[in-house]
């Protein structure tokens, strides 16, 4: 059962100047929202009127026991994983969506769905799902992300990054994730959409929510290109393998342990290998996966050699990656042939 929190926010009619933002951006910036000083921010789990709660229960065909009802709306939501949960940003949008019978949790920022640092501010090797979101992350539950339809490129990129990170953490727990979209001309936020186009427009957007695959690919491709351009400006024209080794190492330094492989998975080489495999239209080794694993395996050696004056490093790394990828492919072929010989599919997993 959620405990009452002193965390909250309001939007003043006459906002005060934010001195820190003004100084960093070189122009006057105001504090759009105000929060209690010294209070830890938490997701918005507002009290839900019985009328709306009953609409939710009926909509999803559940009949909570009296004990469950007495424990509160959010306890019932936790108990019944068939109830989808919408994730949005801000208290106003949270209430707007809830008022339409959509179970919604509002975040104080798009990055509030996960933690990247520990309590002392040290970077974690792997991002963690916000504890108060994790409570609802039962296997099979559907989460829908309904963030603002922004037009500013930098904002779109940052929001997509945080959304993808949250989606991956939820999917690791067996949840299904979708993205709610609508025409930005109909309203920036979901509350604007409801006000401008009516509740039916929001219901359609919820019904037509799409998978997160496109956002994942776009995010990692964008991040890959950003680092790749920086590498090119520093090292000039290098082989594809050396470029991807640089991206892999820098992605690890920038993010978590899995980011290196995720970024390189959207490289030109990996994408071309996936396209070639699809064009064959028959079962073939996952050459793109082998390539990414080869980059991961060779990265440590490359890092050590790059710190010394090694002749023909570019060509040396190109051959090393290609040899490692070929070895991984051969190993997988052996497992496949072994499985066929015994009339069953070979086991795969961390232990093999």
C-alpha positions as CSV (number, residue, x, y, z in Angstrom):
1,X,0.0,0.0,0.0
2,X,1.6,3.3,-1.0
3,X,2.5,5.7,1.8
4,X,1.5,9.3,1.6
5,X,4.4,11.5,0.5
6,X,5.3,15.2,0.8
7,X,6.5,15.1,-2.8
8,X,4.4,17.1,-5.2
9,X,4.5,20.0,-7.6
10,X,2.7,23.1,-8.7
11,X,3.0,25.4,-11.7
12,X,3.1,29.0,-10.6
13,X,1.5,31.8,-12.5
14,X,4.6,34.0,-12.0
15,X,7.6,31.6,-12.1
16,X,10.9,32.6,-10.5
17,X,14.1,32.7,-12.4
18,X,16.2,29.5,-12.3
19,X,19.7,30.9,-11.6
20,X,21.5,27.6,-12.4
21,X,19.9,27.1,-15.7
22,X,20.2,30.8,-16.6
23,X,23.9,30.7,-15.9
24,X,24.5,27.4,-17.8
25,X,22.4,28.3,-20.9
26,X,23.3,32.0,-21.1
27,X,19.7,33.1,-21.2
28,X,16.9,33.7,-18.7
29,X,15.3,30.4,-17.7
30,X,12.5,30.1,-15.2
31,X,11.4,27.3,-12.9
32,X,8.3,25.9,-14.6
33,X,7.4,23.7,-11.7
34,X,8.1,24.0,-8.0
35,X,8.6,21.1,-5.6
36,X,9.1,20.8,-1.8
37,X,12.7,21.5,-0.9
38,X,14.5,18.5,0.4
39,X,11.9,15.9,-0.5
40,X,12.8,12.9,-2.5
41,X,10.9,12.7,-5.8
42,X,8.6,9.7,-6.3
43,X,6.3,8.6,-9.1
44,X,2.8,9.9,-8.9
45,X,0.3,7.3,-7.6
46,X,-2.7,9.6,-6.8
47,X,-5.7,8.6,-4.9
48,X,-8.3,7.3,-7.4
49,X,-12.1,7.9,-6.9
50,X,-14.2,4.7,-6.5
51,X,-16.1,5.6,-9.6
52,X,-13.0,5.6,-11.8
53,X,-11.7,2.5,-10.0
54,X,-14.8,0.5,-10.8
55,X,-14.6,1.6,-14.5
56,X,-11.1,0.2,-14.6
57,X,-12.1,-3.1,-13.0
58,X,-15.1,-3.6,-15.3
59,X,-13.0,-2.6,-18.4
60,X,-10.5,-5.4,-17.7
61,X,-13.0,-8.0,-16.4
62,X,-11.9,-8.3,-12.8
63,X,-13.8,-8.4,-9.6
64,X,-11.5,-7.6,-6.7
65,X,-12.3,-9.1,-3.3
66,X,-13.5,-6.8,-0.5
67,X,-10.2,-7.2,1.2
68,X,-8.4,-6.2,-2.0
69,X,-10.6,-3.2,-2.4
70,X,-10.0,-2.1,1.2
71,X,-6.3,-2.2,0.5
72,X,-6.7,0.4,-2.2
73,X,-6.8,0.9,-5.9
74,X,-3.0,0.6,-6.4
75,X,-2.9,-2.6,-4.4
76,X,-5.6,-4.1,-6.8
77,X,-3.5,-2.9,-9.8
78,X,-0.5,-4.7,-8.4
79,X,-2.5,-7.9,-7.9
80,X,-3.9,-8.1,-11.4
81,X,-1.3,-8.1,-14.1
82,X,-3.8,-8.1,-16.9
83,X,-4.4,-4.4,-16.2
84,X,-2.1,-2.4,-18.5
85,X,-0.3,0.5,-17.1
86,X,0.5,3.8,-18.9
87,X,3.7,5.6,-18.1
88,X,3.7,9.4,-18.7
89,X,5.6,12.5,-17.4
90,X,3.9,14.9,-15.0
91,X,1.1,15.0,-12.6
92,X,-1.4,16.8,-14.9
93,X,-1.0,14.2,-17.6
94,X,-1.2,11.4,-15.0
95,X,-4.6,12.7,-13.8
96,X,-5.8,13.4,-17.3
97,X,-5.1,9.8,-18.4
98,X,-6.6,8.3,-15.2
99,X,-9.7,10.3,-15.7
100,X,-10.3,8.4,-18.9
101,X,-10.0,5.0,-17.1
102,X,-6.4,4.3,-18.1
103,X,-4.3,3.2,-15.2
104,X,-1.4,5.7,-15.3
105,X,1.8,6.4,-13.4
106,X,3.3,9.8,-13.7
107,X,7.0,10.4,-13.6
108,X,8.7,13.6,-12.5
109,X,11.0,13.2,-15.5
110,X,11.4,10.7,-18.3
111,X,14.7,9.4,-16.7
112,X,12.8,8.8,-13.4
113,X,11.9,5.3,-14.5
114,X,15.4,4.0,-13.8
115,X,18.5,4.6,-11.7
116,X,22.0,4.9,-13.3
117,X,23.9,5.7,-10.0
118,X,23.9,4.4,-6.5
119,X,23.1,6.3,-3.4
120,X,26.6,7.8,-3.3
121,X,26.4,9.0,-6.9
122,X,28.7,6.3,-8.3
123,X,27.7,4.9,-11.8
124,X,26.1,1.5,-11.7
125,X,27.4,-1.2,-14.0
126,X,23.8,-1.9,-15.0
127,X,20.8,0.5,-14.7
128,X,18.1,-0.5,-12.3
129,X,14.3,0.0,-12.6
130,X,12.8,2.5,-10.1
131,X,11.7,0.4,-7.1
132,X,8.2,2.0,-7.1
133,X,7.7,1.0,-10.8
134,X,9.3,-2.4,-10.2
135,X,6.4,-3.2,-7.8
136,X,4.1,-3.4,-10.8
137,X,6.4,-5.1,-13.3
138,X,5.0,-8.6,-13.2
139,X,5.6,-10.9,-16.1
140,X,3.0,-10.5,-18.8
141,X,1.8,-7.0,-17.8
142,X,1.6,-4.5,-20.6
143,X,3.2,-1.1,-20.2
144,X,2.4,1.8,-22.6
145,X,4.6,4.9,-22.8
146,X,2.6,8.1,-23.5
147,X,5.2,10.8,-23.5
148,X,4.9,14.3,-25.1
149,X,5.1,14.5,-28.9
150,X,8.0,16.9,-28.9
151,X,9.4,18.6,-32.0
152,X,12.8,19.8,-30.8
153,X,15.4,17.3,-32.0
154,X,17.5,17.3,-28.8
155,X,14.4,16.7,-26.6
156,X,13.1,13.9,-28.9
157,X,16.5,12.2,-28.6
158,X,16.7,12.5,-24.8
159,X,13.1,11.3,-24.3
160,X,13.6,8.4,-26.6
161,X,16.8,7.4,-24.8
162,X,15.1,7.4,-21.4
163,X,12.1,5.6,-22.8
164,X,14.1,2.8,-24.4
165,X,16.1,2.3,-21.2
166,X,12.9,2.0,-19.2
167,X,11.4,-0.4,-21.8
168,X,14.4,-2.7,-21.7
169,X,14.3,-2.9,-17.9
170,X,10.6,-3.8,-18.0
171,X,11.1,-6.3,-20.7
172,X,13.8,-8.0,-18.7
173,X,11.1,-8.7,-16.2
174,X,8.8,-10.3,-18.8
175,X,6.6,-7.2,-19.5
176,X,5.3,-6.2,-22.9
177,X,5.9,-2.6,-23.8
178,X,4.2,-0.4,-26.4
179,X,4.4,3.3,-27.4
180,X,1.4,5.5,-27.6
181,X,1.5,8.0,-30.4
182,X,-0.6,10.7,-32.0
183,X,-0.4,13.7,-34.4
184,X,1.6,16.4,-32.6
185,X,-0.7,19.0,-34.3
186,X,-3.5,17.6,-32.1
187,X,-1.6,18.4,-28.9
188,X,1.8,18.1,-27.4
189,X,0.9,16.1,-24.3
190,X,-1.9,13.6,-23.8
191,X,-3.8,16.1,-21.7
192,X,-3.6,18.5,-24.7
193,X,-4.9,15.7,-27.0
194,X,-7.9,15.1,-24.8
195,X,-8.6,18.8,-24.5
196,X,-8.3,19.5,-28.2
197,X,-9.6,16.4,-29.8
198,X,-11.7,14.8,-27.1
199,X,-11.4,11.6,-25.1
200,X,-12.1,9.4,-28.1
201,X,-8.8,10.6,-29.8
202,X,-6.9,9.5,-26.7
203,X,-8.7,6.1,-26.6
204,X,-7.7,5.5,-30.2
205,X,-4.1,6.4,-29.5
206,X,-4.1,3.9,-26.7
207,X,-5.7,1.2,-28.8
208,X,-3.3,1.8,-31.7
209,X,-0.1,1.8,-29.5
210,X,2.8,0.3,-31.5
211,X,5.7,-1.9,-30.5
212,X,8.9,-0.4,-29.2
213,X,11.2,-1.9,-31.8
214,X,11.4,1.2,-34.0
215,X,12.3,3.4,-31.1
216,X,15.0,1.0,-30.0
217,X,16.6,0.8,-33.4
218,X,16.4,4.6,-33.8
219,X,17.9,5.2,-30.4
220,X,20.9,3.0,-30.8
221,X,21.5,4.0,-34.4
222,X,21.5,7.7,-33.3
223,X,23.9,7.0,-30.4
224,X,26.1,4.9,-32.7
225,X,26.3,7.7,-35.3
226,X,27.1,10.3,-32.6
227,X,30.1,8.4,-31.3
228,X,31.2,7.3,-34.8
229,X,31.3,10.9,-36.0
230,X,33.5,11.8,-33.1
231,X,35.8,8.9,-33.8
232,X,36.1,9.9,-37.4
233,X,37.0,13.5,-36.5
234,X,39.8,12.2,-34.2
235,X,41.2,9.3,-36.1
236,X,40.2,10.0,-39.7
237,X,39.3,7.2,-42.1
238,X,39.7,3.9,-40.4
239,X,38.4,0.4,-41.1
240,X,34.9,-0.5,-40.2
241,X,36.2,-2.9,-37.6
242,X,38.4,-0.4,-35.9
243,X,35.6,2.2,-35.9
244,X,33.3,-0.2,-34.2
245,X,35.9,-1.1,-31.6
246,X,36.2,2.5,-30.7
247,X,32.4,3.0,-30.6
248,X,32.1,-0.1,-28.4
249,X,34.7,1.1,-25.9
250,X,33.4,4.6,-25.7
251,X,29.8,3.4,-25.3
252,X,30.9,1.3,-22.3
253,X,32.5,4.3,-20.8
254,X,29.4,6.4,-21.4
255,X,26.7,4.0,-20.3
256,X,26.4,0.5,-18.9
257,X,28.0,-2.8,-19.7
258,X,25.5,-3.8,-22.3
259,X,25.6,-0.5,-24.3
260,X,28.7,-1.4,-26.2
261,X,27.0,-4.4,-27.9
262,X,23.7,-2.5,-28.4
263,X,25.4,0.4,-30.1
264,X,27.6,-1.7,-32.4
265,X,24.5,-3.8,-33.2
266,X,23.3,-0.7,-35.2
267,X,26.6,-0.2,-37.0
268,X,26.7,-0.2,-40.8
269,X,28.4,-3.6,-40.8
270,X,25.9,-5.3,-38.4
271,X,22.9,-3.8,-40.3
272,X,24.3,-5.0,-43.6
273,X,24.8,-8.5,-42.2
274,X,21.3,-8.7,-40.9
275,X,20.0,-7.6,-44.3
276,X,22.1,-10.2,-46.1
277,X,20.7,-12.9,-43.8
278,X,17.1,-11.9,-44.4
279,X,17.7,-11.9,-48.2
280,X,18.7,-15.6,-48.1
281,X,15.3,-16.5,-46.8
282,X,16.5,-19.7,-45.1
283,X,18.2,-20.6,-41.8
284,X,21.7,-19.2,-41.6
285,X,24.0,-18.4,-38.7
286,X,23.3,-15.0,-37.0
287,X,26.3,-13.3,-38.6
288,X,25.4,-9.9,-37.3
289,X,25.4,-11.4,-33.8
290,X,28.7,-13.0,-34.4
291,X,30.2,-9.8,-35.5
292,X,29.0,-7.9,-32.4
293,X,30.4,-10.7,-30.2
294,X,33.7,-10.5,-32.1
295,X,34.0,-6.8,-31.4
296,X,33.3,-7.4,-27.7
297,X,35.9,-10.2,-27.6
298,X,38.6,-8.1,-29.4
299,X,37.9,-4.8,-27.6
300,X,40.2,-5.4,-24.7
301,X,43.2,-6.3,-26.9
302,X,42.5,-3.3,-29.1
303,X,42.4,-1.0,-26.1
304,X,45.8,-2.2,-24.9
305,X,47.4,-2.0,-28.3
306,X,45.9,1.5,-29.1
307,X,47.8,2.8,-26.0
308,X,51.0,1.8,-27.7
309,X,52.6,2.7,-31.0
310,X,51.6,-0.4,-33.0
311,X,52.2,-0.5,-36.7
312,X,49.2,-1.2,-39.0
313,X,46.8,-1.3,-36.1
314,X,43.9,-0.7,-38.4
315,X,44.6,-3.8,-40.5
316,X,45.6,-5.8,-37.5
317,X,42.2,-5.2,-35.9
318,X,40.3,-5.8,-39.1
319,X,41.8,-9.3,-39.4
320,X,41.4,-10.0,-35.6
321,X,37.6,-9.2,-35.7
322,X,37.1,-11.2,-38.9
323,X,38.9,-14.2,-37.5
324,X,36.9,-14.1,-34.2
325,X,33.6,-13.7,-36.1
326,X,34.4,-16.7,-38.3
327,X,35.4,-18.8,-35.2
328,X,32.1,-18.0,-33.5
329,X,30.1,-18.8,-36.7
330,X,31.9,-22.2,-37.0
331,X,31.2,-23.0,-33.4
332,X,27.5,-22.3,-33.8
333,X,27.4,-24.5,-37.0
334,X,28.9,-27.4,-35.0
335,X,26.1,-27.1,-32.4
336,X,23.5,-27.0,-35.2
337,X,24.9,-30.0,-36.9
338,X,25.1,-31.9,-33.6
339,X,21.5,-31.2,-32.9
340,X,20.5,-32.3,-36.4
341,X,22.4,-35.5,-36.0
342,X,20.4,-36.5,-32.9
343,X,17.1,-35.3,-34.4
344,X,16.6,-32.4,-32.0
345,X,17.6,-28.8,-31.6
346,X,20.8,-28.2,-29.5
347,X,20.6,-26.5,-26.2
348,X,22.0,-23.0,-26.0
349,X,22.6,-20.7,-23.1
350,X,25.2,-19.3,-20.7
351,X,26.3,-22.7,-19.6
352,X,27.4,-23.9,-23.1
